[in-house]
């Protein structure tokens, strides 16, 4: 008996699903139509590689309704737009995540980042799509954050089949055609697609979920290594005991069980209050001031989007402006004269409630407080060559004092557009 020949890939159904996806998510249309489809019977469902090829199982297309296939299209292209392959490689190197099991964990974490707001509004959730709530996790976080919050175990056994390809976790598969294979996009072409999608999202932000709006902002202002270091320094500064902690009766202490009739509060960690002192003296360039504004936005995201917890002080030779971010208007960075950030420190520390951490963004051409402030301090330092006469006209070899030892210092390599 002769076995029946396997059915070919149903391209009509597959491409109709892609059109459905583009209509439901028009801001992703450029990316969806940039993908090249490759028929593969080795792929469990659909998978992508970093060169923007989409490998498709004919059997999966046959058994999956067109409406669900549209959701899979959006899911797979989201891995590529969000650079999950590059980020997966980086996090694997940094955390020593070796082997297919850890790459599966990266894939699951990447899926959680995508799927928490991907479906609905004309897009059906595909069967088996993993969402953060399936693992007891919160929505709205990034792949790197989800990776810290779960391990492979009983909750993930049903996800062992999951394989979105090397485009989702960075680990090459046997079916990948590689960099020299046909119909892959060059690095420049991939960047152009991302830029066009980000441009479409920022032009009509009300049509995209928060996760995509955040991605589009970072696509225009890609995070630099110094920004990651600054974020890590802020997290370190607020992680000490007593920082950002308070008592609450919303969750009584377990010690109450030993004291019948007495309700004791429990200690909970609150988002930290952050005061940002921005050097607005004449020696700080417009590009660096633009970079400072981006850092204020990043710090606001780091405290859970609580704009009321971030205060900004503009300072040159005097502290000019103290602004809370509890409104949507743009910040006014006032200054342009000489530099004495001691006034900025004093103004920030007089705020009530007092900040848990002070972040200073400066070129360093300033005197520093002689005493350690009462809270943690992080200095983002714009690099400088030894200036000639900028602070001491009589001494051409003048160099500014280094930030004091009690400050955590991170060097900022130029403004948003580079220098």
C-alpha distance (Angstrom), angle and dihedral (degrees) to the residues before:
residue distance angle dihedral
X1 . . .
X2 3.78 . .
X3 3.80 114.9 .
X4 3.76 115.3 -123.4
X5 3.76 114.9 -103.8
X6 3.82 113.0 -106.8
X7 3.77 113.8 -99.3
X8 3.81 115.1 -104.6
X9 3.76 122.4 -117.3
X10 3.81 111.2 -75.9
X11 3.80 97.3 -127.4
X12 3.81 93.6 174.5
X13 3.80 91.6 59.7
X14 3.81 92.9 41.2
X15 3.80 94.4 50.8
X16 3.81 92.9 42.9
X17 3.81 86.7 56.2
X18 3.80 90.2 50.8
X19 3.81 90.5 52.2
X20 3.80 88.6 49.8
X21 3.82 88.8 52.3
X22 3.82 92.2 49.5
X23 3.80 91.4 51.1
X24 3.80 92.0 48.7
X25 3.83 93.2 45.1
X26 3.82 106.2 25.4
X27 3.82 92.7 170.8
X28 3.83 87.9 65.1
X29 3.82 95.7 48.8
X30 3.82 95.0 100.5
X31 3.78 90.7 54.8
X32 3.80 95.6 42.6
X33 3.80 92.7 54.8
X34 3.82 92.2 43.5
X35 3.82 90.5 65.9
X36 3.81 117.8 98.9
X37 3.81 114.6 -144.9
X38 3.81 119.9 -135.1
X39 3.81 120.6 -172.4
X40 3.80 110.6 -130.6
X41 3.79 131.1 168.8
X42 3.81 90.5 -166.2
X43 3.79 93.4 68.2
X44 3.83 116.6 89.4
X45 3.82 94.0 -145.7
X46 3.82 122.7 -29.6
X47 3.80 125.2 -30.2
X48 3.79 138.5 173.7
X49 3.78 135.9 -147.5
X50 3.78 127.7 -148.4
X51 3.81 90.7 -99.7
X52 3.82 91.6 65.7
X53 3.78 98.6 -104.2
X54 3.80 116.5 141.6
X55 3.81 113.7 -149.2
X56 3.79 111.9 -154.1
X57 3.81 132.1 -165.2
X58 3.85 111.3 -139.1
X59 3.80 90.8 -150.1
X60 3.80 91.2 53.3
X61 3.81 91.6 51.6
X62 3.82 90.9 49.1
X63 3.80 94.9 53.5
X64 3.82 99.2 38.4
X65 3.83 121.9 83.7
X66 3.78 114.8 -118.4
X67 3.82 92.1 -117.0
X68 3.82 90.9 57.7
X69 3.81 91.9 45.1
X70 3.80 87.6 58.7
X71 3.79 88.7 58.2
X72 3.81 91.0 49.3
X73 3.81 90.3 52.7
X74 3.81 90.6 54.3
X75 3.80 91.2 44.8
X76 3.80 95.1 52.3
X77 3.80 96.6 45.0
X78 3.82 88.8 48.8
X79 3.82 89.7 62.5
X80 3.80 89.8 57.5
X81 3.79 97.2 43.2
X82 3.79 91.0 50.8
X83 3.82 91.9 48.3
X84 3.80 93.8 -124.4
X85 3.80 90.5 161.7
X86 3.81 92.8 56.6
X87 3.79 93.5 40.4
X88 3.81 90.3 46.0
X89 3.79 90.7 54.5
X90 3.81 91.8 48.8
X91 3.78 96.2 48.0
X92 3.82 91.1 45.6
X93 3.80 90.2 54.8
X94 3.80 94.7 43.9
X95 3.82 96.3 47.2
X96 3.80 99.8 31.8
X97 3.81 94.6 -116.2
X98 3.79 102.9 171.1
X99 3.79 130.5 177.7
X100 3.81 138.7 19.8
X101 3.82 94.1 -67.8
X102 3.79 92.2 60.1
X103 3.80 90.8 44.8
X104 3.80 87.9 53.4
X105 3.78 87.6 54.2
X106 3.82 89.3 51.4
X107 3.82 89.4 49.8
X108 3.82 91.2 51.1
X109 3.82 91.5 48.0
X110 3.82 90.4 49.1
X111 3.81 90.0 50.1
X112 3.82 89.9 52.6
X113 3.81 89.9 53.1
X114 3.81 91.0 52.7
X115 3.78 104.4 35.7
X116 3.81 100.9 50.8
X117 3.82 90.4 84.4
X118 3.81 104.7 8.3
X119 3.79 102.3 99.8
X120 3.77 137.6 59.0
X121 3.81 124.8 51.4
X122 3.79 92.8 82.2
X123 3.80 97.7 -30.9
X124 3.81 120.5 101.3
X125 3.80 118.6 -141.7
X126 3.83 107.6 -115.6
X127 3.77 117.2 -122.6
X128 3.80 111.4 -91.8
X129 3.81 95.6 15.9
X130 3.81 107.2 154.1
X131 3.79 118.0 -132.1
X132 3.83 128.9 -175.7
X133 3.80 92.6 -105.3
X134 3.83 89.5 60.5
X135 3.82 86.7 66.9
X136 3.80 95.9 38.2
X137 3.81 91.8 -104.3
X138 3.80 132.9 134.7
X139 3.80 124.8 -106.4
X140 3.78 125.2 -114.1
X141 3.80 102.0 44.7
X142 3.80 132.1 121.1
X143 3.79 129.2 -108.1
X144 3.81 91.6 -106.0
X145 3.81 91.0 54.3
X146 3.81 94.4 47.3
X147 3.81 90.5 51.2
X148 3.81 89.9 64.3
X149 3.79 92.5 52.8
X150 3.79 106.7 56.5
X151 3.78 143.0 34.2
X152 3.78 131.2 -159.3
X153 3.78 109.8 -85.7
X154 3.81 143.1 104.7
X155 3.82 93.2 -28.1
X156 3.80 91.8 54.8
X157 3.82 102.5 39.0
X158 3.80 90.9 97.8
X159 3.82 89.5 55.8
X160 3.81 97.1 60.1
X161 3.83 89.6 105.5
X162 3.79 91.4 58.8
X163 3.80 113.8 118.0
X164 3.79 121.0 153.8
X165 3.79 91.1 169.0
X166 3.77 135.4 -117.4
X167 3.80 89.6 -48.7
X168 3.81 88.2 69.9
X169 3.81 101.8 46.1
X170 3.83 109.0 7.6
X171 3.83 97.5 -113.5
X172 3.81 111.9 124.0
X173 3.82 117.9 -124.4
X174 3.79 130.9 -145.5
X175 3.79 91.0 -109.3
X176 3.82 95.3 53.2
X177 3.80 114.6 117.8
X178 3.80 90.6 -151.6
X179 3.80 130.8 -143.5
X180 3.82 93.1 -52.1
X181 3.81 96.1 48.7
X182 3.76 123.9 109.7
X183 3.81 125.9 -80.2
X184 3.79 98.7 9.1
X185 3.80 120.3 144.9
X186 3.77 120.3 -116.1
X187 3.79 119.6 -123.1
X188 3.80 90.2 -103.0
X189 3.80 91.8 50.9
X190 3.80 91.3 49.3
X191 3.80 90.9 51.3
X192 3.81 90.4 48.8
X193 3.82 91.1 53.9
X194 3.81 91.8 49.8
X195 3.80 90.8 48.8
X196 3.81 92.7 51.3
X197 3.80 92.0 49.4
X198 3.81 92.2 47.2
X199 3.80 89.4 48.4
X200 3.80 90.8 53.1
X201 3.80 92.2 49.7
X202 3.80 95.3 48.8
X203 3.82 91.1 46.6
X204 3.83 90.9 58.4
X205 3.82 105.8 18.3
X206 3.80 93.5 165.9
X207 3.80 90.5 69.0
X208 3.83 95.8 58.9
X209 3.82 131.2 67.1
X210 3.80 120.3 -111.0
X211 3.81 92.6 -100.3
X212 3.79 91.8 58.6
X213 3.81 92.9 44.5
X214 3.79 89.3 53.5
X215 3.79 90.4 49.1
X216 3.81 92.3 49.5
X217 3.80 91.5 52.0
X218 3.79 91.1 52.5
X219 3.81 91.3 45.4
X220 3.81 88.7 62.1
X221 3.81 92.3 41.0
X222 3.81 104.6 29.2
X223 3.80 113.7 -158.0
X224 3.80 112.8 -103.2
X225 3.81 124.7 -149.0
X226 3.82 90.7 -105.7
X227 3.82 89.8 56.5
X228 3.79 90.7 55.3
X229 3.81 89.2 48.7
X230 3.79 91.5 49.9
X231 3.80 90.6 50.7
X232 3.80 90.7 49.3
X233 3.80 90.1 49.3
X234 3.81 91.5 52.7
X235 3.81 91.2 48.3
X236 3.79 90.1 49.7
X237 3.79 91.6 48.3
X238 3.79 93.5 54.8
X239 3.80 97.3 41.0
X240 3.80 96.9 79.5
X241 3.80 120.9 109.9
X242 3.77 113.7 -82.5
X243 3.79 95.2 18.3
X244 3.78 112.8 125.2
X245 3.81 92.8 -7.3
X246 3.78 127.8 136.1
X247 3.78 140.2 161.2
X248 3.80 122.5 -104.6
X249 3.79 135.1 -173.9
X250 3.81 89.5 -158.9
X251 3.79 87.4 88.5
X252 3.82 109.6 27.8
X253 3.77 118.5 -141.2
X254 3.81 117.5 -98.4
X255 3.81 87.0 -126.7
X256 3.81 87.1 72.9
X257 3.82 87.7 78.8
X258 3.82 89.3 70.3
X259 3.81 93.0 51.1
X260 3.83 109.2 56.8
X261 3.78 111.8 -150.0
X262 3.80 93.6 15.8
X263 3.81 122.2 102.5
X264 3.80 113.6 -158.3
X265 3.79 122.2 -166.4
X266 3.78 121.5 -120.4
X267 3.79 126.0 -131.1
X268 3.77 114.2 -112.3
X269 3.76 132.2 -179.3
X270 3.79 113.5 -115.1
X271 3.81 125.4 -161.3
X272 3.82 107.4 -89.9
X273 3.77 123.9 -108.5
X274 3.79 110.0 -121.5
X275 3.80 128.1 -162.0
X276 3.82 113.6 -161.9
X277 3.81 115.9 -158.9
X278 3.82 109.9 -162.4
X279 3.80 119.1 -161.4
X280 3.82 104.7 -133.4
X281 3.81 97.2 172.3
X282 3.79 122.2 134.4
X283 3.81 92.3 -99.0
X284 3.83 92.2 64.5
X285 3.82 113.2 87.3
X286 3.79 127.0 -133.3
X287 3.81 89.1 -112.6
X288 3.81 90.3 56.0
X289 3.80 91.5 48.4
X290 3.81 87.9 51.8
X291 3.77 88.6 51.0
X292 3.81 89.7 50.4
X293 3.82 90.0 55.7
X294 3.80 90.2 52.4
X295 3.80 89.6 51.3
X296 3.80 90.9 52.1
X297 3.82 88.5 54.4
X298 3.82 91.0 47.9
X299 3.82 91.6 49.5
X300 3.81 89.5 50.6
X301 3.82 89.9 54.6
X302 3.83 89.4 48.2
X303 3.82 90.7 60.3
X304 3.78 91.9 52.9
X305 3.79 96.7 -91.0
X306 3.82 91.4 -64.7
X307 3.80 98.2 149.9
X308 3.81 90.4 179.8
X309 3.82 89.3 66.0
X310 3.83 94.7 60.4
X311 3.81 123.0 76.4
X312 3.81 124.2 -175.4
X313 3.82 124.7 -152.5
X314 3.83 119.5 -167.7
X315 3.78 110.5 -151.3
X316 3.80 139.2 175.6
X317 3.82 113.5 145.0
X318 3.83 88.7 -24.3
X319 3.79 136.6 24.6
X320 3.81 104.0 -100.2
X321 3.78 109.5 171.3
X322 3.78 135.2 25.5
X323 3.80 112.4 -170.6
X324 3.78 132.9 175.6
X325 3.79 115.9 -148.8
X326 3.80 94.2 -133.3
X327 3.80 90.5 115.2
X328 3.79 133.7 60.1
X329 3.81 99.4 -125.0
X330 3.79 119.7 110.0
X331 3.78 121.2 -94.6
X332 3.80 120.3 -102.9
X333 3.80 110.4 -137.9
X334 3.81 103.3 -163.1
X335 3.79 124.4 -169.4
X336 3.77 142.0 70.2
X337 3.82 103.6 170.0
X338 3.79 132.3 90.8
X339 3.77 125.0 -42.0
X340 3.80 132.4 -105.4
X341 3.78 110.8 147.6
X342 3.80 91.4 -179.1
X343 3.80 86.0 85.5
X344 3.81 89.9 52.3
X345 3.79 91.8 51.0
X346 3.80 91.5 49.1
X347 3.80 92.6 49.3
X348 3.80 93.5 47.1
X349 3.80 93.1 48.8
X350 3.81 92.7 49.8
X351 3.81 90.6 61.6
X352 3.78 118.3 114.1
X353 2.96 119.3 -109.5
X354 3.81 89.7 34.4
X355 3.83 117.2 -122.5
X356 3.79 122.1 -105.4
X357 3.80 91.5 -146.3
X358 3.81 136.1 15.7
X359 3.82 118.5 -147.1
X360 3.81 115.6 -163.5
X361 3.83 120.5 -164.5
X362 3.81 108.9 -166.1
X363 3.81 147.7 132.2
X364 3.82 88.4 -120.2
X365 3.81 96.7 -117.6
X366 3.79 93.1 129.6
X367 3.79 142.8 89.3
X368 3.78 112.5 -102.2
X369 3.82 130.7 -139.7
X370 3.80 111.5 -85.0
X371 3.80 92.2 -139.8
X372 3.78 130.3 54.8
X373 3.84 110.9 -103.0
X374 3.77 118.5 -116.4
X375 3.82 91.9 -109.3
X376 3.80 137.5 45.1
X377 3.82 116.7 -73.7
X378 3.81 130.7 -152.3
X379 3.82 120.8 -172.0
X380 3.81 120.4 -158.8
X381 3.81 101.8 -161.1
X382 3.80 123.5 -158.7
X383 3.83 104.8 -147.8
X384 3.79 120.4 -116.0
X385 3.78 138.3 -173.0
X386 3.81 111.6 -128.5
X387 3.83 101.5 -73.4
X388 3.79 122.0 -131.6
X389 3.76 112.5 -131.6
X390 3.80 96.8 -26.6
X391 3.81 93.5 128.1
X392 3.82 102.9 7.0
X393 3.78 113.0 33.6
X394 3.80 92.5 -172.8
X395 3.80 94.1 55.7
X396 3.84 114.5 59.3
X397 3.83 90.8 -175.9
X398 3.79 94.3 57.6
X399 3.80 115.2 139.3
X400 3.80 123.3 -177.5
X401 3.78 121.5 -108.8
X402 3.76 115.2 -95.4
X403 3.81 116.4 -111.5
X404 3.81 110.9 -88.9
X405 3.79 121.5 -92.6
X406 3.80 92.9 -109.8
X407 3.82 91.2 66.3
X408 3.80 124.0 84.2
X409 3.82 102.7 -129.8
X410 3.82 125.8 -155.0
X411 3.80 121.1 -179.7
X412 3.80 113.7 -132.1
X413 3.81 111.5 -147.6
X414 3.77 101.8 -145.2
X415 3.78 134.9 -56.5
X416 3.84 129.0 -60.4
X417 3.76 93.1 -74.4
X418 3.78 96.9 39.9
X419 3.77 125.2 -116.6
